[in-house]
Amino acid sequence: MKLLVAAVALAAAAPLLAQSTLPAAEYANTQLPDPKQEAKARALMETLRCLVCQGQSIADSNADMAGDMRALVRKRIAAGEDPESIRHWLVERYGDWVTYEPPLSVRTGPLWALPILLLGAGLVLARGRFKRKAKS
Amino acid sequence: MSAPSETGRTAKPWVLWVPLTLFVLFFAMAAVKLVWPGNTNIDSQMIGKPLPRMLLPPGVAGRAPFQTGAAPDGKPRLLNVFASWCIPCIAEAPVLMEMKRQGIKIDAVAIRDRPEDVATFLGRWGDPYERIGSDVDASLQLAIGSSGVPETFVIDGKGVIRLQHIGDIRPEDMADIVKALEDAR
């Protein structure tokens, strides 16, 4: 019985998320005063992948690390840096993994070519069909 | 004009199997990834590049500010990325203490942390660090391509990053790290 209680207690205990108790960085959850810059930052944040949650963009994630990345993006945009150069800075450190927009390279080539190939195959198929119809 | 009848043409028998084959392939791929999800670590791309130079405020009250970059003694050492709120960092603490006992120099950055919390952590689990800095907004962490705590980097005498160890250092990982430190000489 004791064992059962212990098991239930263990199961019920929500896993303690290791999170910092510090308040979030400035600009992690605060928009930039200039709406144009904020829009730029927002667009970039939506295409950067959170490193801890690994399935969300940093714009969507509540993780501390995503907050720090948002702060970094906003600060650099506010300083006048180009969004693509911020993306490049992060890719240099974390690899292509960090961006949701895969660059064209030998490794990602098939990914870009596949839709075109499939569309081509579809066109060829459709053409065959129409020809046959026209003949009969 | 009536629609052309499809029955006139004999379908190739193997074509019937294509959809099933595709489905089985898809299913197999999904099953394989479910059973073996693989490694989700994101390796730093900074290996072989110099550790960025930053002047970090002291991680604990009473210590000197931490100037990252090449070590003052020009010898390889470890840079431990940790935090007092990080639970695996507790598991790693005795291993770091053992490495300190072996004469390995370890520097640290406390991520998103308060000096008083770091002091409590070090008081409880031991202080293996020669220098310790505080990185409140993860700026050093992001600059070295680290994606979590704890992580440990081997920095050679010239300040170049030579190895990244993701996660807590277990006793069985020590040999690899010690070897990387020797190779970095």
Interface residues (C-beta under 8 A of the other chain):
Chain A: L16 A18 Q19 S20 T21 L22 A25 E26 L51 V52 Q54 D64 M65 D68 M69 A71 L72 L90 V91 E92 R93 Y94 G95 W97 V98 R132 K133 S136
Chain B: M1 P4 T40 I42 D43 S44 Q45 M46 A83 W85 C86 I87 P88 I111 R112 D113 R114 D117 V136 D137 A138 S139 Q141 L142 A143 I144 G145 S147 G148 V149
